[in-house]
């Protein structure tokens, strides 16, 4: 079932969903199930699975020269989605990126998903690889998520890259895209960021999932700005509880978000990371309650494969 259909069928009730990342290469699927099993009591209608593009490392050869190697540290998104749908009978939503994909790679990826009965995707540009400052698309790949959305919509209309195909089948993907309540780190302003978000919706995206945030007022203001720009699709907030003192520095740097002073002071006062984790849980519970009260259709939690703190939050909300 499509995400938009899940929201319609809920008839105003706030739904619970979460996101996982594939395990590091060498681990098995059980590590994924261990992160999902404790959260199934809250009846998530769908679970997102991130896609991690290739990275590069360099190996020194006996000659002293360096050989660049392509490494995929977290493969398995498609297989994990299939396993989730088979084991839990809920919709699995893979992320699909511009980075690391040519248009033909994208088409073949989407065909595989369609064959597996996966009806939802999240279309993202993706980050630059670690040794590059700015994102660089693949040769014959997409530079922007809006272009990726267009390709998915084309496939939904039976339009493939090979225009000589006859009697081509149409896919039926529901397309989600990312939104940034505090703007994307590369955007010059929030208004300009929403302008490009609107283009993704215009091209055919059907719902938005936001970057994490810790101040609900910023989310509400973001939604208001989107509505004033004519964006009417569901906007799903992304939430992540703080869990360690290192998050005070890592989260603003990695995700370009501000932390409220009250939250910062509570984390600073915490005697250890166990206490920080409890602060993060309580803050996220308060955020969640306010969002539910505001009638938000889905709360989406970034679990990173760790269920304990997400379960503690969900117990108070769902």
N, C-alpha and C positions, 0 to 999 in steps of 0.2 A: 504494500500500500504506500502511496505517496505521503510525504511529510504534510503537505497541505490537506490531504484527506484525513490524516490522523488529527490534525487541528480542528477541522470541521466536525468530525465525529465526536470530539471531546465536548462540544457544545458549551464552551466557556470555561471548562475545568482546566487548570494548569497541569501540563504534562511534565514528566521527568525524563530527561535524556542525559547521556554522558558520552564522552569521547575517550578512546583508548589509542595507544600507539603500538605498532608492532614490536615484538620483542627483538632484542639484539640477535644478530645472526648467531646460530649455535644453540639457541634456546628453543623449546618446543611450544606447541599450542596450549599446553596445560597452564603456562604462566598467564596466558590471556584469560582462560576460563577462571583461574583463581582470582583475577581482578574483576570479573563480571558476576560470578555466582552470588557474592554477598549483596549485590545491588538489584537482583532480579525481583526481590519481594516488592519493589516499588513500581513494578510493571512498566518499564521503559518501552514505548512503542518502537523506538529506533535507537541504534548505537552507531556513533561515528567512528571510523577507523582512519587515522592519518596516513598519509603517504610521505615517505622520506626519500628525497631524491638522492642521487649518487653524490659521493664526496671524492676528493682526490687526495692521495698521499704519495709520498716519494720514497722509493727504495734505492739504497745505494748499491750499485753494481760492483763486482770485483775490480772493475777498471777505474772506479772512483766516480763515474758518471751517475747521475740520478735518473731513475726511470719513474715516470708518472704512472700511477695505477688508479683505475676507477674502482671505488669500493661502495657497495650498498650495505650499510650497517644494519638497516632495519627493513629487509625485504618481506614480502608476504601479504600485502594489503588485500589483494584479491582473494587469496586462499583463506585469510582470516574472515573476510566478509561472508564467504560461502559457508565456512564452519559455523559462524554465529547464526546465520539464518537456518541452518540445518539443525543445530543443537537447541536453540532457544525459541525458534519460530517468531523472531522479531526482525524488523527490517534493519539491515546493515547498510551504512552509508559510507562508501569510500570517498576519500579526497582525491581529486585528480588535478595535477599541476601543469602549468605551462613549462616550468623549468625541468629540463631533462627529457622532454618529449618533443618529437617532431609531430606534425599534423597526422601523419600516417600512424605513428605510434599511438597517438590519442585515439584515432578511429579504431584501431585494433583492440585497445584497452576497453573502449566502450562496447565493442562487439562482444568481448568476453563477458563483461558485466551483464549485458542483455541476455546472453545465453544462460547465465546463472540465475536469472529472474530478479536481478537487482534493479530497483526502479528509481533510486535516488542517488544523486552524486552532489558533492560540493566542489565547485569549480574555483580554483585558486591560481594566482600567478605563481606563488612560491617565492622563497628567498633566494638570494644570490648564494652560490657555493662559497665556502668559507674563505677561499683564497682570492675572492673577488669583492670589490667594494660595492659595485652596483650589479643589479640583476642583468644577465645577458641571456636572451632566448637562444634556443637551439637553432641550428640551420633548418629552415623550413618549419620552424615552430612558432608558437604564439608569444608575443611580447606582453600581452595584457589579458587579464581574466575575461574581459568583455569579449575578446576575440574567441576565447575558448568556449564561452557560453554560446556564441553564434554557431560554432561547429557542432555543439551538442544539439542545439535546436534544429540545425540542418539535418542531422541524423534522425531526429524525431520526425522529421518530414520526409524521410526516405532519400535524402540528398547525401550521397557519398562523395569522397574525393575523386573517385573514378566516375566521370560523368557518362561513361559508356555502359555502365551497369544497367541491366534490364530487369524490370519487376523487382526492384530492390525493396526490402522490408523496412518498415519504420520502427524505430525504437520508441520508448515511452518513459523517458527520464524526467523526473522532477529535479530541478536544478537549484541548489542553494549557493549563495556567495557570501563572502566575508564583509562585515561592516566594522568600522572603527569609531567608537564613541569619542575617543580622544585623538582622532585622525591617524592615518597610516604614517609611519615615521618618515616616509619619503614625500608626503603631501605637503605643499606649502601652507595650507590652511584647512580647517575642517570643512568650510563651505566648498572649497575646490574638491576635497575628497568625496563629499556627498554628490557633487556634480558627476564624478566618474562612477560612483555607486549607482546613480540613476541610469547611467548608460548601460550598466550590466543588467538592470531590471528591464530597460527598454529592449535589450537584445534577447530577453526571454527568461531571465532568472525569476524564480517563483517564491523564494524566501531568503531571508538574511540571517546569518548567525554572527554575533558580534565577537570581537576580541574581548578578552577578559577586562574587567574594570572593578574598582572597589568603592566607587562613589555612585550610588544610584541616580543622583541628580544629573550626573553627566550622561547617563543612559537615557533618562527621560528627556533631556534637552536634545540629545541626538535624535530620538524618535520624533520629537516635535519638528525638528529641522527637516527630517526626511518627509514627514507628512506634508509640510508646507511646500516641499519641492515636488509633490505629486506621487511620492513613493507610497503605495498602498499595501504592498505584500507584508506578510507576517515578519516581524523582527524579533528574533530569539536572542535573549541575553546569554552571553558566555560567562561562567563564574568559576573562579578557582580560589580555594582557601589558601592563605599563607600557611606555611608549615615549618619554616626554619628562619633563623635570623638572617641568613644569607639572602633570603628573598627580598629583604629591604633594599638591597643594592641590585640584585640580579633582575628582578621583575621590571623596575623602571628602565633599566638599560636594555633588556631583551625585548620588551613589549611596548616601550614608549608610553607608559601609563603613569599617572600620579597616584601616590598613596595618601589617603587622608591623614592629617596630623594625629587625630585621635588613635587611629590604628597603629601608626608608627610608634607613638608613645607606649601603647600597650605591649607591643613587641619588644621595645627597648627594655621595658621593666621586667619582662619575663626572665626567669632565672635560667631556663634551659630550653632546648628545642621542644621538649614535651609540653612545656607551658606555652610556647609559641604556637604549637599545633592547636591547642585548645582555644587560644585567642583567635586563630584563623577560623576555626569551626564556628565559634560564637558570632564572629563578624559576618560570616557567610550566611548563617541562619537568619540574622537580622536583615541582611540584604534580601534574602529569598522571601521572607515573610512580607516585606514591603512590596516586592515585585508581584507576588501572588495577589496581594490586596489590590494592586493596580490593574489586575486582569491580564497579566502577561500570559500568552498561550503556552509557552514551554520554557522551563528553566534547563539550561544545558551546562553540565559541569565538566570541566577539564580534569579528568581523574588521573591521567598519566599512568594508568594501570594500577593505581593504588586505591583500594576501595574503602579503607577504614574511615578516613575523615569524611568522604562523600556519604558513606552510610550514616554516620552520626548526624550529618546535616539533613539528609533525606528523611530520617526518622522523625524529625521535628516539623517537616513540611508536608510530606505526602502520606 
